[in-house]
Amino acid sequence: MIIKKVSKSLNIPIILANQVYTDIETGKTKMLADKIMERESDLLIELVKDEKRKLIFKKPFPKEIGFEIVSSGLVESYLKG
């Protein structure tokens, strides 16, 4: 992928956003270009807003962090369960 080569050669991070859709068979949210993003990205993060907001690291290590948006910015919150 050209973007990855540019990022590595210039030593700069690049952030890509992706559209999502709901799979009508499973009801799960999926990325449109999921295979390309999973293969070409060094870090994949999913932002979820259910009853609580959470940031899910999908790659390179699985981890979930709850967060809240407050007047001073983002603060970590604890996830139950």
BELURTA-V222434 format. One record per run of one state. SS is the DSSP state (@ for helix, = for strand, . for the rest). FROM is the first residue (numbers start at 1). TO is the last residue. If there is no record, write none. Layout:
SS_FROM_TO / SS_FROM_TO
This chain:
._1_1 / @_2_10 / ._11_19 / =_20_22 / ._23_28 / =_29_31 / ._32_33 / @_34_40 / ._41_43 / =_44_49 / ._50_52 / =_53_59 / ._60_62 / =_63_70 / ._71_72 / =_73_77 / ._78_81
